[in-house]
Amino acid sequence: MEEEIQKIVQVAKKEWTVVRSWVDGITALIGLFASLCGGIAWFVNYHKQKTEFQEKMALAGHRQNKESIRPQCSSRLKCTFETEGEPLFINI
C-alpha cells in the first residue's frame, strides 16, 4: 500500500512538472508576441505622428509666406496688423 502511494506521488510530480513547463512556455510566447506587437504599434504611431507634425509645420510655413501684413496705426501707441485671418492688436 505504501509503495503504491509513493508511485502515485512520483507520477503526479512528473505530470505536474510537465504541465508547469507547458504553462511557462505558453506564457513566454504570449509575452514575446505582446512585446513585438507593442513595439510595432509604437513604431507605426511614432512615424504617423511625426509625419502629421511635419505636414502641419509645412502648411503653417506655406501660409505664413503667403500672408501679407499691413500695419495700420491710429496713434503712436496702438497699431493693428491685418492679415488674411483675424486682426492682431499690439499696444506699443
MOMOBEL-V569339 format. One record per residue. N is the residue number from 0. SS is DSSP state (A for helix, B for strand, O for the rest). OMEGA is omega in whole degrees, 0 to 359 (NA if undefined). Layout:
BEGIN
N&SS&OMEGA  N&SS&OMEGA
END
This chain:
BEGIN
0&O&180  1&A&180  2&A&179  3&A&179  4&A&179  5&A&179  6&A&180  7&A&179  8&A&179  9&A&178  10&A&179  11&A&178  12&A&179  13&A&180  14&A&180  15&A&178  16&A&179  17&A&180  18&A&180  19&A&179  20&A&176  21&A&180  22&A&178  23&A&179  24&A&178  25&A&179  26&A&179  27&A&179  28&A&177  29&A&178  30&A&179  31&A&180  32&A&178  33&A&180  34&A&177  35&A&179  36&A&177  37&A&178  38&A&178  39&A&179  40&A&178  41&A&181  42&A&181  43&A&181  44&A&179  45&A&182  46&A&177  47&A&179  48&A&179  49&A&179  50&A&178  51&A&179  52&A&179  53&A&177  54&A&179  55&A&180  56&A&178  57&A&179  58&A&178  59&A&178  60&A&179  61&A&179  62&A&182  63&A&179  64&A&183  65&A&184  66&O&174  67&O&182  68&O&179  69&B&179  70&B&174  71&B&183  72&B&177  73&O&176  74&O&181  75&O&185  76&O&183  77&B&179  78&B&176  79&B&177  80&B&180  81&B&175  82&O&178  83&O&179  84&O&181  85&O&177  86&O&179  87&B&182  88&B&178  89&B&174  90&B&182  91&O&NA
END
